[in-house]
């Protein structure tokens, strides 16, 4: 009976240790989403600067006869 209890205890520890893997996948997904969000923000900022400079150039070209 003691041996059976010991085997079950070791097996249950194995199942608990395997459960930790799901947390790391969630952390990876969260960090990937954060990196993607940062990349999108940088891209949108650079596009905004490009559009603003083109708009300014267009305004300047309309002023010159």
mmCIF file as Biopython writes it, N, C-alpha, C and O atoms, coordinates in Angstrom:
data_model
#
loop_
_atom_site.group_PDB
_atom_site.id
_atom_site.type_symbol
_atom_site.label_atom_id
_atom_site.label_alt_id
_atom_site.label_comp_id
_atom_site.label_asym_id
_atom_site.label_entity_id
_atom_site.label_seq_id
_atom_site.pdbx_PDB_ins_code
_atom_site.Cartn_x
_atom_site.Cartn_y
_atom_site.Cartn_z
_atom_site.occupancy
_atom_site.B_iso_or_equiv
_atom_site.auth_seq_id
_atom_site.auth_asym_id
_atom_site.pdbx_PDB_model_num
ATOM 1   N N  . UNK A ? 1  ? 0.824 -1.188 0.000   1.0 0.0 1  A 1 
ATOM 2   C CA . UNK A ? 1  ? 0.000 0.000  0.000   1.0 0.0 1  A 1 
ATOM 3   C C  . UNK A ? 1  ? 0.875 1.260  0.000   1.0 0.0 1  A 1 
ATOM 4   O O  . UNK A ? 1  ? 0.562 2.238  -0.680  1.0 0.0 1  A 1 
ATOM 5   N N  . UNK A ? 2  ? 1.964 1.230  0.761   1.0 0.0 2  A 1 
ATOM 6   C CA . UNK A ? 2  ? 2.852 2.384  0.806   1.0 0.0 2  A 1 
ATOM 7   C C  . UNK A ? 2  ? 3.516 2.612  -0.550  1.0 0.0 2  A 1 
ATOM 8   O O  . UNK A ? 2  ? 3.704 3.754  -0.967  1.0 0.0 2  A 1 
ATOM 9   N N  . UNK A ? 3  ? 3.869 1.530  -1.233  1.0 0.0 3  A 1 
ATOM 10  C CA . UNK A ? 3  ? 4.494 1.650  -2.540  1.0 0.0 3  A 1 
ATOM 11  C C  . UNK A ? 3  ? 3.508 2.250  -3.553  1.0 0.0 3  A 1 
ATOM 12  O O  . UNK A ? 3  ? 3.890 3.074  -4.384  1.0 0.0 3  A 1 
ATOM 13  N N  . UNK A ? 4  ? 2.267 1.839  -3.478  1.0 0.0 4  A 1 
ATOM 14  C CA . UNK A ? 4  ? 1.247 2.370  -4.375  1.0 0.0 4  A 1 
ATOM 15  C C  . UNK A ? 4  ? 1.058 3.860  -4.133  1.0 0.0 4  A 1 
ATOM 16  O O  . UNK A ? 4  ? 0.938 4.640  -5.078  1.0 0.0 4  A 1 
ATOM 17  N N  . UNK A ? 5  ? 1.032 4.251  -2.869  1.0 0.0 5  A 1 
ATOM 18  C CA . UNK A ? 5  ? 0.895 5.662  -2.528  1.0 0.0 5  A 1 
ATOM 19  C C  . UNK A ? 5  ? 2.080 6.465  -3.051  1.0 0.0 5  A 1 
ATOM 20  O O  . UNK A ? 5  ? 1.904 7.572  -3.561  1.0 0.0 5  A 1 
ATOM 21  N N  . UNK A ? 6  ? 3.267 5.922  -2.930  1.0 0.0 6  A 1 
ATOM 22  C CA . UNK A ? 6  ? 4.469 6.598  -3.421  1.0 0.0 6  A 1 
ATOM 23  C C  . UNK A ? 6  ? 4.440 6.742  -4.942  1.0 0.0 6  A 1 
ATOM 24  O O  . UNK A ? 6  ? 4.802 7.796  -5.466  1.0 0.0 6  A 1 
ATOM 25  N N  . UNK A ? 7  ? 4.017 5.707  -5.653  1.0 0.0 7  A 1 
ATOM 26  C CA . UNK A ? 7  ? 3.924 5.763  -7.115  1.0 0.0 7  A 1 
ATOM 27  C C  . UNK A ? 7  ? 2.892 6.802  -7.540  1.0 0.0 7  A 1 
ATOM 28  O O  . UNK A ? 7  ? 3.136 7.568  -8.472  1.0 0.0 7  A 1 
ATOM 29  N N  . UNK A ? 8  ? 1.755 6.837  -6.875  1.0 0.0 8  A 1 
ATOM 30  C CA . UNK A ? 8  ? 0.726 7.826  -7.200  1.0 0.0 8  A 1 
ATOM 31  C C  . UNK A ? 8  ? 1.197 9.244  -6.899  1.0 0.0 8  A 1 
ATOM 32  O O  . UNK A ? 8  ? 0.872 10.170 -7.643  1.0 0.0 8  A 1 
ATOM 33  N N  . UNK A ? 9  ? 1.951 9.428  -5.831  1.0 0.0 9  A 1 
ATOM 34  C CA . UNK A ? 9  ? 2.465 10.750 -5.490  1.0 0.0 9  A 1 
ATOM 35  C C  . UNK A ? 9  ? 3.455 11.235 -6.547  1.0 0.0 9  A 1 
ATOM 36  O O  . UNK A ? 9  ? 3.409 12.397 -6.950  1.0 0.0 9  A 1 
ATOM 37  N N  . UNK A ? 10 ? 4.339 10.365 -6.994  1.0 0.0 10 A 1 
ATOM 38  C CA . UNK A ? 10 ? 5.309 10.728 -8.024  1.0 0.0 10 A 1 
ATOM 39  C C  . UNK A ? 10 ? 4.593 11.025 -9.341  1.0 0.0 10 A 1 
ATOM 40  O O  . UNK A ? 10 ? 4.958 11.972 -10.038 1.0 0.0 10 A 1 
ATOM 41  N N  . UNK A ? 11 ? 3.598 10.243 -9.684  1.0 0.0 11 A 1 
ATOM 42  C CA . UNK A ? 11 ? 2.849 10.471 -10.924 1.0 0.0 11 A 1 
ATOM 43  C C  . UNK A ? 11 ? 2.092 11.796 -10.865 1.0 0.0 11 A 1 
ATOM 44  O O  . UNK A ? 11 ? 2.028 12.516 -11.861 1.0 0.0 11 A 1 
ATOM 45  N N  . UNK A ? 12 ? 1.524 12.121 -9.713  1.0 0.0 12 A 1 
ATOM 46  C CA . UNK A ? 12 ? 0.790 13.385 -9.603  1.0 0.0 12 A 1 
ATOM 47  C C  . UNK A ? 12 ? 1.739 14.575 -9.702  1.0 0.0 12 A 1 
ATOM 48  O O  . UNK A ? 12 ? 1.364 15.609 -10.254 1.0 0.0 12 A 1 
ATOM 49  N N  . UNK A ? 13 ? 2.944 14.452 -9.187  1.0 0.0 13 A 1 
ATOM 50  C CA . UNK A ? 13 ? 3.934 15.525 -9.345  1.0 0.0 13 A 1 
ATOM 51  C C  . UNK A ? 13 ? 4.315 15.707 -10.816 1.0 0.0 13 A 1 
ATOM 52  O O  . UNK A ? 13 ? 4.561 16.826 -11.266 1.0 0.0 13 A 1 
ATOM 53  N N  . UNK A ? 14 ? 4.361 14.611 -11.550 1.0 0.0 14 A 1 
ATOM 54  C CA . UNK A ? 14 ? 4.651 14.689 -12.982 1.0 0.0 14 A 1 
ATOM 55  C C  . UNK A ? 14 ? 3.567 15.445 -13.726 1.0 0.0 14 A 1 
ATOM 56  O O  . UNK A ? 14 ? 3.866 16.240 -14.617 1.0 0.0 14 A 1 
ATOM 57  N N  . UNK A ? 15 ? 2.307 15.205 -13.371 1.0 0.0 15 A 1 
ATOM 58  C CA . UNK A ? 15 ? 1.213 15.923 -14.016 1.0 0.0 15 A 1 
ATOM 59  C C  . UNK A ? 15 ? 1.229 17.402 -13.666 1.0 0.0 15 A 1 
ATOM 60  O O  . UNK A ? 15 ? 0.942 18.242 -14.519 1.0 0.0 15 A 1 
ATOM 61  N N  . UNK A ? 16 ? 1.554 17.727 -12.442 1.0 0.0 16 A 1 
ATOM 62  C CA . UNK A ? 16 ? 1.608 19.130 -12.022 1.0 0.0 16 A 1 
ATOM 63  C C  . UNK A ? 16 ? 2.745 19.845 -12.738 1.0 0.0 16 A 1 
ATOM 64  O O  . UNK A ? 16 ? 2.588 21.001 -13.131 1.0 0.0 16 A 1 
ATOM 65  N N  . UNK A ? 17 ? 3.873 19.195 -12.915 1.0 0.0 17 A 1 
ATOM 66  C CA . UNK A ? 17 ? 5.020 19.807 -13.589 1.0 0.0 17 A 1 
ATOM 67  C C  . UNK A ? 17 ? 4.712 20.057 -15.068 1.0 0.0 17 A 1 
ATOM 68  O O  . UNK A ? 17 ? 5.181 21.043 -15.635 1.0 0.0 17 A 1 
ATOM 69  N N  . UNK A ? 18 ? 3.944 19.191 -15.685 1.0 0.0 18 A 1 
ATOM 70  C CA . UNK A ? 18 ? 3.594 19.380 -17.096 1.0 0.0 18 A 1 
ATOM 71  C C  . UNK A ? 18 ? 2.614 20.531 -17.280 1.0 0.0 18 A 1 
ATOM 72  O O  . UNK A ? 18 ? 2.542 21.099 -18.370 1.0 0.0 18 A 1 
ATOM 73  N N  . UNK A ? 19 ? 1.875 20.884 -16.273 1.0 0.0 19 A 1 
ATOM 74  C CA . UNK A ? 19 ? 0.886 21.946 -16.367 1.0 0.0 19 A 1 
ATOM 75  C C  . UNK A ? 19 ? 1.550 23.313 -16.514 1.0 0.0 19 A 1 
ATOM 76  O O  . UNK A ? 19 ? 0.898 24.238 -16.999 1.0 0.0 19 A 1 
ATOM 77  N N  . UNK A ? 20 ? 2.786 23.485 -16.130 1.0 0.0 20 A 1 
ATOM 78  C CA . UNK A ? 20 ? 3.491 24.759 -16.188 1.0 0.0 20 A 1 
ATOM 79  C C  . UNK A ? 20 ? 3.776 25.192 -17.623 1.0 0.0 20 A 1 
ATOM 80  O O  . UNK A ? 20 ? 3.972 26.382 -17.868 1.0 0.0 20 A 1 
ATOM 81  N N  . UNK A ? 21 ? 3.805 24.278 -18.564 1.0 0.0 21 A 1 
ATOM 82  C CA . UNK A ? 21 ? 4.139 24.582 -19.942 1.0 0.0 21 A 1 
ATOM 83  C C  . UNK A ? 21 ? 3.120 25.529 -20.579 1.0 0.0 21 A 1 
ATOM 84  O O  . UNK A ? 21 ? 3.503 26.356 -21.406 1.0 0.0 21 A 1 
ATOM 85  N N  . UNK A ? 22 ? 1.865 25.436 -20.230 1.0 0.0 22 A 1 
ATOM 86  C CA . UNK A ? 22 ? 0.835 26.293 -20.813 1.0 0.0 22 A 1 
ATOM 87  C C  . UNK A ? 22 ? 1.066 27.758 -20.443 1.0 0.0 22 A 1 
ATOM 88  O O  . UNK A ? 22 ? 0.776 28.642 -21.248 1.0 0.0 22 A 1 
ATOM 89  N N  . UNK A ? 23 ? 1.573 28.028 -19.264 1.0 0.0 23 A 1 
ATOM 90  C CA . UNK A ? 23 ? 1.826 29.400 -18.843 1.0 0.0 23 A 1 
ATOM 91  C C  . UNK A ? 23 ? 2.907 30.047 -19.702 1.0 0.0 23 A 1 
ATOM 92  O O  . UNK A ? 23 ? 2.800 31.226 -20.040 1.0 0.0 23 A 1 
ATOM 93  N N  . UNK A ? 24 ? 3.932 29.306 -20.055 1.0 0.0 24 A 1 
ATOM 94  C CA . UNK A ? 24 ? 5.002 29.885 -20.855 1.0 0.0 24 A 1 
ATOM 95  C C  . UNK A ? 24 ? 4.521 30.193 -22.266 1.0 0.0 24 A 1 
ATOM 96  O O  . UNK A ? 24 ? 4.969 31.170 -22.866 1.0 0.0 24 A 1 
ATOM 97  N N  . UNK A ? 25 ? 3.619 29.383 -22.808 1.0 0.0 25 A 1 
ATOM 98  C CA . UNK A ? 25 ? 3.074 29.665 -24.126 1.0 0.0 25 A 1 
ATOM 99  C C  . UNK A ? 25 ? 2.249 30.941 -24.091 1.0 0.0 25 A 1 
ATOM 100 O O  . UNK A ? 25 ? 2.307 31.741 -25.025 1.0 0.0 25 A 1 
ATOM 101 N N  . UNK A ? 26 ? 1.487 31.139 -23.034 1.0 0.0 26 A 1 
ATOM 102 C CA . UNK A ? 26 ? 0.687 32.357 -22.912 1.0 0.0 26 A 1 
ATOM 103 C C  . UNK A ? 26 ? 1.591 33.575 -22.800 1.0 0.0 26 A 1 
ATOM 104 O O  . UNK A ? 26 ? 1.291 34.622 -23.375 1.0 0.0 26 A 1 
ATOM 105 N N  . UNK A ? 27 ? 2.692 33.453 -22.070 1.0 0.0 27 A 1 
ATOM 106 C CA . UNK A ? 27 ? 3.642 34.567 -21.957 1.0 0.0 27 A 1 
ATOM 107 C C  . UNK A ? 27 ? 4.274 34.885 -23.309 1.0 0.0 27 A 1 
ATOM 108 O O  . UNK A ? 27 ? 4.480 36.052 -23.642 1.0 0.0 27 A 1 
ATOM 109 N N  . UNK A ? 28 ? 4.579 33.854 -24.082 1.0 0.0 28 A 1 
ATOM 110 C CA . UNK A ? 28 ? 5.157 34.052 -25.405 1.0 0.0 28 A 1 
ATOM 111 C C  . UNK A ? 28 ? 4.178 34.767 -26.319 1.0 0.0 28 A 1 
ATOM 112 O O  . UNK A ? 28 ? 4.560 35.668 -27.066 1.0 0.0 28 A 1 
ATOM 113 N N  . UNK A ? 29 ? 2.919 34.367 -26.259 1.0 0.0 29 A 1 
ATOM 114 C CA . UNK A ? 29 ? 1.899 35.011 -27.086 1.0 0.0 29 A 1 
ATOM 115 C C  . UNK A ? 29 ? 1.734 36.463 -26.675 1.0 0.0 29 A 1 
ATOM 116 O O  . UNK A ? 29 ? 1.613 37.337 -27.534 1.0 0.0 29 A 1 
ATOM 117 N N  . UNK A ? 30 ? 1.727 36.735 -25.372 1.0 0.0 30 A 1 
ATOM 118 C CA . UNK A ? 30 ? 1.600 38.111 -24.900 1.0 0.0 30 A 1 
ATOM 119 C C  . UNK A ? 30 ? 2.778 38.965 -25.344 1.0 0.0 30 A 1 
ATOM 120 O O  . UNK A ? 30 ? 2.585 40.105 -25.767 1.0 0.0 30 A 1 
ATOM 121 N N  . UNK A ? 31 ? 3.995 38.438 -25.255 1.0 0.0 31 A 1 
ATOM 122 C CA . UNK A ? 31 ? 5.165 39.231 -25.646 1.0 0.0 31 A 1 
ATOM 123 C C  . UNK A ? 31 ? 5.188 39.442 -27.153 1.0 0.0 31 A 1 
ATOM 124 O O  . UNK A ? 31 ? 5.626 40.493 -27.621 1.0 0.0 31 A 1 
ATOM 125 N N  . UNK A ? 32 ? 4.727 38.462 -27.916 1.0 0.0 32 A 1 
ATOM 126 C CA . UNK A ? 32 ? 4.658 38.620 -29.366 1.0 0.0 32 A 1 
ATOM 127 C C  . UNK A ? 32 ? 3.632 39.679 -29.739 1.0 0.0 32 A 1 
ATOM 128 O O  . UNK A ? 32 ? 3.870 40.490 -30.634 1.0 0.0 32 A 1 
ATOM 129 N N  . UNK A ? 33 ? 2.497 39.673 -29.059 1.0 0.0 33 A 1 
ATOM 130 C CA . UNK A ? 33 ? 1.470 40.680 -29.324 1.0 0.0 33 A 1 
ATOM 131 C C  . UNK A ? 33 ? 1.973 42.075 -28.971 1.0 0.0 33 A 1 
ATOM 132 O O  . UNK A ? 33 ? 1.692 43.035 -29.688 1.0 0.0 33 A 1 
ATOM 133 N N  . UNK A ? 34 ? 2.704 42.193 -27.887 1.0 0.0 34 A 1 
ATOM 134 C CA . UNK A ? 34 ? 3.257 43.491 -27.480 1.0 0.0 34 A 1 
ATOM 135 C C  . UNK A ? 34 ? 4.287 43.984 -28.499 1.0 0.0 34 A 1 
ATOM 136 O O  . UNK A ? 34 ? 4.307 45.167 -28.838 1.0 0.0 34 A 1 
ATOM 137 N N  . UNK A ? 35 ? 5.133 43.088 -28.981 1.0 0.0 35 A 1 
ATOM 138 C CA . UNK A ? 35 ? 6.132 43.471 -29.984 1.0 0.0 35 A 1 
ATOM 139 C C  . UNK A ? 35 ? 5.456 43.894 -31.282 1.0 0.0 35 A 1 
ATOM 140 O O  . UNK A ? 35 ? 5.898 44.843 -31.930 1.0 0.0 35 A 1 
ATOM 141 N N  . UNK A ? 36 ? 4.395 43.202 -31.666 1.0 0.0 36 A 1 
ATOM 142 C CA . UNK A ? 36 ? 3.658 43.561 -32.871 1.0 0.0 36 A 1 
ATOM 143 C C  . UNK A ? 36 ? 3.009 44.917 -32.711 1.0 0.0 36 A 1 
ATOM 144 O O  . UNK A ? 36 ? 3.019 45.725 -33.640 1.0 0.0 36 A 1 
ATOM 145 N N  . UNK A ? 37 ? 2.447 45.175 -31.549 1.0 0.0 37 A 1 
ATOM 146 C CA . UNK A ? 37 ? 1.819 46.469 -31.285 1.0 0.0 37 A 1 
ATOM 147 C C  . UNK A ? 37 ? 2.850 47.590 -31.368 1.0 0.0 37 A 1 
ATOM 148 O O  . UNK A ? 37 ? 2.578 48.639 -31.952 1.0 0.0 37 A 1 
ATOM 149 N N  . UNK A ? 38 ? 4.021 47.379 -30.792 1.0 0.0 38 A 1 
ATOM 150 C CA . UNK A ? 38 ? 5.084 48.386 -30.845 1.0 0.0 38 A 1 
ATOM 151 C C  . UNK A ? 38 ? 5.519 48.634 -32.288 1.0 0.0 38 A 1 
ATOM 152 O O  . UNK A ? 38 ? 5.741 49.778 -32.686 1.0 0.0 38 A 1 
ATOM 153 N N  . UNK A ? 39 ? 5.639 47.575 -33.058 1.0 0.0 39 A 1 
ATOM 154 C CA . UNK A ? 39 ? 6.047 47.700 -34.453 1.0 0.0 39 A 1 
ATOM 155 C C  . UNK A ? 39 ? 5.013 48.485 -35.258 1.0 0.0 39 A 1 
ATOM 156 O O  . UNK A ? 39 ? 5.372 49.309 -36.099 1.0 0.0 39 A 1 
ATOM 157 N N  . UNK A ? 40 ? 3.748 48.232 -35.001 1.0 0.0 40 A 1 
ATOM 158 C CA . UNK A ? 40 ? 2.682 48.954 -35.696 1.0 0.0 40 A 1 
ATOM 159 C C  . UNK A ? 40 ? 2.704 50.425 -35.321 1.0 0.0 40 A 1 
ATOM 160 O O  . UNK A ? 40 ? 2.495 51.284 -36.178 1.0 0.0 40 A 1 
ATOM 161 N N  . UNK A ? 41 ? 2.951 50.729 -34.059 1.0 0.0 41 A 1 
ATOM 162 C CA . UNK A ? 41 ? 3.014 52.125 -33.632 1.0 0.0 41 A 1 
ATOM 163 C C  . UNK A ? 41 ? 4.171 52.859 -34.302 1.0 0.0 41 A 1 
ATOM 164 O O  . UNK A ? 41 ? 4.010 54.004 -34.724 1.0 0.0 41 A 1 
ATOM 165 N N  . UNK A ? 42 ? 5.320 52.228 -34.405 1.0 0.0 42 A 1 
ATOM 166 C CA . UNK A ? 42 ? 6.482 52.851 -35.051 1.0 0.0 42 A 1 
ATOM 167 C C  . UNK A ? 42 ? 6.181 53.093 -36.530 1.0 0.0 42 A 1 
ATOM 168 O O  . UNK A ? 42 ? 6.483 54.158 -37.068 1.0 0.0 42 A 1 
ATOM 169 N N  . UNK A ? 43 ? 5.591 52.104 -37.173 1.0 0.0 43 A 1 
ATOM 170 C CA . UNK A ? 43 ? 5.257 52.240 -38.588 1.0 0.0 43 A 1 
ATOM 171 C C  . UNK A ? 43 ? 4.242 53.348 -38.812 1.0 0.0 43 A 1 
ATOM 172 O O  . UNK A ? 43 ? 4.382 54.140 -39.744 1.0 0.0 43 A 1 
ATOM 173 N N  . UNK A ? 44 ? 3.223 53.409 -37.967 1.0 0.0 44 A 1 
ATOM 174 C CA . UNK A ? 44 ? 2.204 54.448 -38.139 1.0 0.0 44 A 1 
ATOM 175 C C  . UNK A ? 44 ? 2.791 55.833 -37.878 1.0 0.0 44 A 1 
ATOM 176 O O  . UNK A ? 44 ? 2.412 56.798 -38.542 1.0 0.0 44 A 1 
ATOM 177 N N  . UNK A ? 45 ? 3.701 55.939 -36.928 1.0 0.0 45 A 1 
ATOM 178 C CA . UNK A ? 45 ? 4.346 57.229 -36.673 1.0 0.0 45 A 1 
ATOM 179 C C  . UNK A ? 45 ? 5.176 57.681 -37.877 1.0 0.0 45 A 1 
ATOM 180 O O  . UNK A ? 45 ? 5.134 58.852 -38.253 1.0 0.0 45 A 1 
ATOM 181 N N  . UNK A ? 46 ? 5.920 56.770 -38.473 1.0 0.0 46 A 1 
ATOM 182 C CA . UNK A ? 46 ? 6.735 57.143 -39.627 1.0 0.0 46 A 1 
ATOM 183 C C  . UNK A ? 46 ? 5.858 57.479 -40.829 1.0 0.0 46 A 1 
ATOM 184 O O  . UNK A ? 46 ? 6.191 58.370 -41.610 1.0 0.0 46 A 1 
ATOM 185 N N  . UNK A ? 47 ? 4.744 56.775 -40.981 1.0 0.0 47 A 1 
ATOM 186 C CA . UNK A ? 47 ? 3.819 57.110 -42.065 1.0 0.0 47 A 1 
ATOM 187 C C  . UNK A ? 47 ? 3.192 58.478 -41.854 1.0 0.0 47 A 1 
ATOM 188 O O  . UNK A ? 47 ? 2.998 59.228 -42.812 1.0 0.0 47 A 1 
ATOM 189 N N  . UNK A ? 48 ? 2.878 58.805 -40.622 1.0 0.0 48 A 1 
ATOM 190 C CA . UNK A ? 48 ? 2.300 60.110 -40.320 1.0 0.0 48 A 1 
ATOM 191 C C  . UNK A ? 48 ? 3.293 61.218 -40.668 1.0 0.0 48 A 1 
ATOM 192 O O  . UNK A ? 48 ? 2.904 62.238 -41.236 1.0 0.0 48 A 1 
ATOM 193 N N  . UNK A ? 49 ? 4.559 61.030 -40.338 1.0 0.0 49 A 1 
ATOM 194 C CA . UNK A ? 49 ? 5.588 62.019 -40.673 1.0 0.0 49 A 1 
ATOM 195 C C  . UNK A ? 49 ? 5.702 62.162 -42.184 1.0 0.0 49 A 1 
ATOM 196 O O  . UNK A ? 49 ? 5.822 63.281 -42.683 1.0 0.0 49 A 1 
ATOM 197 N N  . UNK A ? 50 ? 5.667 61.065 -42.919 1.0 0.0 50 A 1 
ATOM 198 C CA . UNK A ? 50 ? 5.776 61.115 -44.381 1.0 0.0 50 A 1 
ATOM 199 C C  . UNK A ? 50 ? 4.583 61.840 -44.989 1.0 0.0 50 A 1 
ATOM 200 O O  . UNK A ? 50 ? 4.751 62.662 -45.890 1.0 0.0 50 A 1 
ATOM 201 N N  . UNK A ? 51 ? 3.392 61.546 -44.511 1.0 0.0 51 A 1 
ATOM 202 C CA . UNK A ? 51 ? 2.184 62.199 -45.029 1.0 0.0 51 A 1 
ATOM 203 C C  . UNK A ? 51 ? 2.210 63.683 -44.704 1.0 0.0 51 A 1 
ATOM 204 O O  . UNK A ? 51 ? 1.861 64.504 -45.552 1.0 0.0 51 A 1 
ATOM 205 N N  . UNK A ? 52 ? 2.611 64.037 -43.510 1.0 0.0 52 A 1 
ATOM 206 C CA . UNK A ? 52 ? 2.688 65.451 -43.135 1.0 0.0 52 A 1 
ATOM 207 C C  . UNK A ? 52 ? 3.693 66.210 -44.008 1.0 0.0 52 A 1 
ATOM 208 O O  . UNK A ? 52 ? 3.424 67.336 -44.425 1.0 0.0 52 A 1 
ATOM 209 N N  . UNK A ? 53 ? 4.841 65.600 -44.281 1.0 0.0 53 A 1 
ATOM 210 C CA . UNK A ? 53 ? 5.837 66.285 -45.105 1.0 0.0 53 A 1 
ATOM 211 C C  . UNK A ? 53 ? 5.349 66.417 -46.547 1.0 0.0 53 A 1 
ATOM 212 O O  . UNK A ? 53 ? 5.600 67.435 -47.191 1.0 0.0 53 A 1 
ATOM 213 N N  . UNK A ? 54 ? 4.656 65.401 -47.058 1.0 0.0 54 A 1 
ATOM 214 C CA . UNK A ? 54 ? 4.107 65.503 -48.406 1.0 0.0 54 A 1 
ATOM 215 C C  . UNK A ? 54 ? 3.016 66.571 -48.482 1.0 0.0 54 A 1 
ATOM 216 O O  . UNK A ? 54 ? 2.931 67.301 -49.469 1.0 0.0 54 A 1 
ATOM 217 N N  . UNK A ? 55 ? 2.192 66.663 -47.461 1.0 0.0 55 A 1 
ATOM 218 C CA . UNK A ? 55 ? 1.150 67.683 -47.430 1.0 0.0 55 A 1 
ATOM 219 C C  . UNK A ? 55 ? 1.760 69.072 -47.384 1.0 0.0 55 A 1 
ATOM 220 O O  . UNK A ? 55 ? 1.278 69.989 -48.049 1.0 0.0 55 A 1 
ATOM 221 N N  . UNK A ? 56 ? 2.812 69.230 -46.609 1.0 0.0 56 A 1 
ATOM 222 C CA . UNK A ? 56 ? 3.498 70.521 -46.520 1.0 0.0 56 A 1 
ATOM 223 C C  . UNK A ? 56 ? 4.137 70.885 -47.867 1.0 0.0 56 A 1 
ATOM 224 O O  . UNK A ? 56 ? 4.081 72.040 -48.288 1.0 0.0 56 A 1 
ATOM 225 N N  . UNK A ? 57 ? 4.737 69.913 -48.533 1.0 0.0 57 A 1 
ATOM 226 C CA . UNK A ? 57 ? 5.347 70.159 -49.843 1.0 0.0 57 A 1 
ATOM 227 C C  . UNK A ? 57 ? 4.271 70.536 -50.861 1.0 0.0 57 A 1 
ATOM 228 O O  . UNK A ? 57 ? 4.491 71.402 -51.708 1.0 0.0 57 A 1 
ATOM 229 N N  . UNK A ? 58 ? 3.129 69.899 -50.778 1.0 0.0 58 A 1 
ATOM 230 C CA . UNK A ? 58 ? 2.036 70.211 -51.693 1.0 0.0 58 A 1 
ATOM 231 C C  . UNK A ? 58 ? 1.523 71.621 -51.457 1.0 0.0 58 A 1 
ATOM 232 O O  . UNK A ? 58 ? 1.242 72.343 -52.414 1.0 0.0 58 A 1 
ATOM 233 N N  . UNK A ? 59 ? 1.398 72.024 -50.206 1.0 0.0 59 A 1 
ATOM 234 C CA . UNK A ? 59 ? 0.971 73.390 -49.880 1.0 0.0 59 A 1 
ATOM 235 C C  . UNK A ? 59 ? 1.966 74.405 -50.405 1.0 0.0 59 A 1 
ATOM 236 O O  . UNK A ? 59 ? 1.584 75.446 -50.939 1.0 0.0 59 A 1 
ATOM 237 N N  . UNK A ? 60 ? 3.258 74.094 -50.250 1.0 0.0 60 A 1 
ATOM 238 C CA . UNK A ? 60 ? 4.299 75.016 -50.725 1.0 0.0 60 A 1 
ATOM 239 C C  . UNK A ? 60 ? 4.276 75.139 -52.249 1.0 0.0 60 A 1 
ATOM 240 O O  . UNK A ? 60 ? 4.478 76.226 -52.791 1.0 0.0 60 A 1 
ATOM 241 N N  . UNK A ? 61 ? 4.032 74.037 -52.930 1.0 0.0 61 A 1 
ATOM 242 C CA . UNK A ? 61 ? 3.992 74.090 -54.395 1.0 0.0 61 A 1 
ATOM 243 C C  . UNK A ? 61 ? 2.792 74.875 -54.907 1.0 0.0 61 A 1 
ATOM 244 O O  . UNK A ? 61 ? 2.861 75.468 -55.984 1.0 0.0 61 A 1 
ATOM 245 N N  . UNK A ? 62 ? 1.707 74.890 -54.165 1.0 0.0 62 A 1 
ATOM 246 C CA . UNK A ? 62 ? 0.529 75.655 -54.567 1.0 0.0 62 A 1 
ATOM 247 C C  . UNK A ? 62 ? 0.726 77.151 -54.347 1.0 0.0 62 A 1 
ATOM 248 O O  . UNK A ? 62 ? 0.136 77.963 -55.058 1.0 0.0 62 A 1 
ATOM 249 N N  . UNK A ? 63 ? 1.551 77.520 -53.367 1.0 0.0 63 A 1 
ATOM 250 C CA . UNK A ? 63 ? 1.813 78.924 -53.090 1.0 0.0 63 A 1 
ATOM 251 C C  . UNK A ? 63 ? 2.679 79.569 -54.148 1.0 0.0 63 A 1 
ATOM 252 O O  . UNK A ? 63 ? 2.506 80.754 -54.431 1.0 0.0 63 A 1 
ATOM 253 N N  . UNK A ? 64 ? 3.596 78.844 -54.738 1.0 0.0 64 A 1 
ATOM 254 C CA . UNK A ? 64 ? 4.538 79.377 -55.710 1.0 0.0 64 A 1 
ATOM 255 C C  . UNK A ? 64 ? 3.853 79.497 -57.082 1.0 0.0 64 A 1 
ATOM 256 O O  . UNK A ? 64 ? 3.299 78.519 -57.584 1.0 0.0 64 A 1 
ATOM 257 N N  . UNK A ? 65 ? 3.891 80.708 -57.692 1.0 0.0 65 A 1 
ATOM 258 C CA . UNK A ? 65 ? 3.228 80.860 -59.003 1.0 0.0 65 A 1 
ATOM 259 C C  . UNK A ? 65 ? 4.009 80.266 -60.157 1.0 0.0 65 A 1 
ATOM 260 O O  . UNK A ? 65 ? 3.562 80.328 -61.302 1.0 0.0 65 A 1 
#
